[in-house]
Amino acid sequence: MSKTIKIVIGVVVAVAILAGTITIFALQPSENQADSVLTEVVERRDVTTTVAASGVVEASDQRSVSFRPAGQLASIEVSVGDVVAEGDLLATLDPSDLEAALAQARSGLEAARGGITSAAQGEANAQFGINSADARLTRAEQAVRAARGESRDSRDNANRELAAAQADRDAAELAMQVAREGRVQADIALAAAQASFDQAERALEDATLVAPMSGTVISIASKVGEQLGSTSPTAGASSAFMVIADLDTFVVTADFAEADVVGIEEGQEVTVTFDAIPGASVTGTVLEAGLFGGVDPAGGRLTTYEVTISLPNPPNGLRVGMTAQASITTESQSNVLAAPVTALVERDGQTSVRVLGADGNIALVDVTVGIQGGYWIEITSGLSGGERVVTGASGDIPVVGGGGFGPPEGTPGGDE
């Protein structure tokens, strides 16, 4: 056999061996789908829906107190941290301007009262004029009747007297109208003067500020000598000069997102923790959920609602202004079938899960869901328990029964 023929035969044999090897590998079964996916078992669990928000610790009873009148701050009788009782003296204003205003108002009131006296005298004089005019008119009417059988001159004189008496009566009536209008104006002036006097009197009384409640002084906004009121660039009669709080009881106010507040109701239990007191956790109660929402004035778009939470057993060291974390369970289901949220597939409005069968194949199964609690979601129909559902993959999830590739958007290894 020639050398050339031997080489040809060797090449043919090598090709045959290579082809056989390829055929053998091609006939090997592909890697089981179960080896490339992440799964969780559907089983019965307790599922709870919880909403949370950050809040601030506040005193349950906290009041801002301020001077009603404007004036210069003359004295401050307490300091921040002092405990006061209702009615205790807190601070005073310089009364000089207020006393002058009261004296002026008193003079105005006395003048207005004098105006009432004058107006009353004017009415009395007008009434006397009317009475006199009525008497003269009566006499003139009698004279006219008596002169009917007398001479023409007598009748003319009687008629002239009657006309004069009537004019006198009309003038007296007009004088009475003027006197009555004067009395009305005097009454108005007296009412205004009385109001001014009462206001000036109250202002002088309000120059002494007393505690409206028992509690602790937690802030004072001004210093002695400062001008309080409209002339002050930093303070005013309507601003909080001092804040008093009852530090024996606390509440937390927290802003919950609009999607969360719909499940919050008065009386619900709240778990509250505090950033400044690690390990402290207390159970509070929802006192009120705000009816009107607000948007962050700094430019945020999220609408939030303020929820007030009582703290019946505050931990030691708790102070007003501390940051609190509030967590509220709004829904709860016990011993229900639950699957991981990451197992859900949403297509065309239908919720499904990928179920890994005992044979290693994956099937798409339609389900209906209930409440969600963190990682778990209630399965109300479609599964019976014990199924292994796909939550992710180390690579691409293979084709499943019913069509489609990969896990739901956002899960590990998804073929999005």
Residue, then its C-alpha position, 0 to 999 in steps of 0.5 A: m500500500s502506497k504512502t499516499i493511500k495510507i494518509v487518505i485512510g488515516v484522514v477518513v478514520a479521523v473524520a469518522i471518529l470526530a463525527g461520532t464524537i459530535t453525534i454522541f454529545a448531540l444525543q446527550p440530554s441538555e442541562n436540567q432547567a432546575d439547575s439554572v433557576l432560583t426557587e421558593v416553596v409556596e407554603r402557608r404563612d402569616v402575611t401582614t401589610t405594614v406601612a412606615a414613616s419617620g416622625v417627630v416626638e412632641a409633647s401631647d399638650q404644648r401651647s405657644v404663649s404671646f403678648r397680645p399688645a405690642g410693646q417693649l419687653a420689660s421682664i422675663e420671670v422664667s427660664v427655659g426648663d423651669v416648671v410653671a403652674e397655671g396662672d404663674l407670671l411669665a413676663t411683662l411689657d413696659p406699661s408706659d405707652l399702654e397707660a398713656a393709651l388708656a388715659q387717652a381712651r378714658s378722656g375720649l369716653e368721658a367726652a362721648r358721655g358728655g355728648i350723650t348728655s348734650a344730645a339728650q338735652g337737645e331732645a328735651n329742648a326739641q320736645f319742649g318746642i313741640n309742646s309749645a308749638d302744639a299749644r299755640l296751634t290749638r289756640a290759633e285753631q280755636a281763634v279761627r273758629a271763633a272769628r267765623g261770625e266776626s269781621r273780615d279783619s278778625r278772620d284774617n288775623a285769626n288765619r294769619e295766626l293759624a299759619a304762623a302757629q303751623a309754621d312754628r309747629d313744623a320748625a319744632e318738628l324739624a328741630m326734633q329730627v335734628a336732635r334725634e339724629g344728634r342722639v344717634q351719632a352720640d350713641i355711636a360715638l359712645a359705643a366707639a369710645q367704650a370699645s377703645f377704652d375696653q381695648a386699651e384696658r385689656a391691652l394694659e392687663d395683657a402687658t402681664l403674661v401668665a401661664p395658660m397651663s402647668g408645664t415646662v418652659i421649652s423655649i423663649a424667643s426674645k430678650v428683655g429690651e426687645q420690641l415686640g409687635s409690628t415694629s419688630p423685624t423678628a417678633g410680633a404679637s402673633s408669633a410664639f414668644m414662649v412655649i410651654a409643654d407638658l413633658d409627662t406625656f408625648v405624641v409622635t407626628a409622622d407624615f405618611a404617603e398618600a398610598d399608605v394613609v388610606g389604610i390607617e385608622e384611629g385606634q390602630e396599634v403602632t410600633v414606635t422606635f427612636d433613633a436616639i434610644p437604640g433598642a427602645s420600642v413602644t406600642g402607641t395608638v393612632l389618635e388622628a389621621g389628617l384629612f388634608g394632605g400636603v406636598d413638601p414645600a422644598g419641591g417634592r411631589l409626594t403628598t403626605y398626611e400627618v398622623t398623630i400617635s400616642l405614646p402611653n409608655p415612653p422610654n426613659g430619656l425621651r425628649v421633645g424633638m427626637t426622631a421616631q420611626a412609626s410602623i403600622t400594620t394595616e392588614s393581616q392574614s394568618n395561615v394563608l398560602a404565600a409566594p415571594v413577590t419576586a415570583l409574580v409575572e404580569r402579562d396583559g393584566q394577568t398575574s402568573v407564576r412560573v412553577l418548576g415541575a418534578d420533571g424539571n420543566i417550568a410551567l406558567v400558572d395563572v394565580t390571583v393574589g391578596i395582600q402583600g406583606g414585605y417579601w411575601i404575597e398571599i395567593t388566593s387561587g391557582l396554587s394549592g401549596g408545596e409548589r416550587v415557584v421560580t424567583g430568579a435564575s443564574g442565567d436566562i430562564p428557559v422557555v416555559g409552558g405557555g410561552g415566554f422567557g425569563p422571570p418578571e422584570g427586575t428579578p435576578g437573571g431576568d431576560e428583560 
